[in-house]
């Protein structure tokens, strides 16, 4: 089950955290992975790691917020591979603050990466998938798409847009062979979290890690590999009857 042999998967934000976990797992299941990141070095590191383990991967630098960069990315990927079976829109940024604390510049930056980035990549992928007659788009949303989170105004706005884009794409293309779903994680323990705690709570990292972990009723943060496992299901043929759905992966947050 969950075999991706013969499929090509493009994963944005693949240089670390959730994106890296997805790229590694998809490669282990047989996919040829295009590992994409704004940081060329991190994309290269993940692609080299996959190749060393016996998988197939290429590294690509791309700023998903810029149309020209996305166009160049898709030209490169489609020149190297005959198909694009899977697009995982994982690249994104966070922002902390209420509406009063969010400047127009903050809002625009979050919007450009988290919303426009998903739009540009999906827009580039859809014509390719239509020519093939099949394809899967998986977007990374958030529990902020589903419930109100304090001090996350711009981030919540952006992830709410990702959820509604997901459903719109699913409705428009479900009869033409393209499925589109999104995952809505709670806090996932990635290098970003460690860096955020070190920068904002020096000397209190352990205390704040405990606080953030206990926000999830299950008592801990999720792990990138757990998100990757759900992504594998949603991008595999085993989920062929699933489209237009938002999957909370939240340690019980939305249940209570």
Secondary structure, 3 states (H helix, E strand, C coil): CCCCCCCEEEECCCCCHHHHHHHHHHHHCCCEEEEEECCHHHHHHHHHHHHHCCCEEEEEECCCCCHHHHHHHHHHHHHHCCCCCEEEECCCCCCCECCCCCCHHHHHHHHHHHHHHHHHHHHHHHHHHHHHCCEEEEEECCHHHCCCCCCEHHHHHHHHHHHHHHHHHHHHHHHHCEEEEEEEECCEECHHHHHHHHHHCCCCHHHHHHHHHHCCCCCCCEEHHHHHHHHHHHHCHHHCCCCCCEEEECCCCCCC
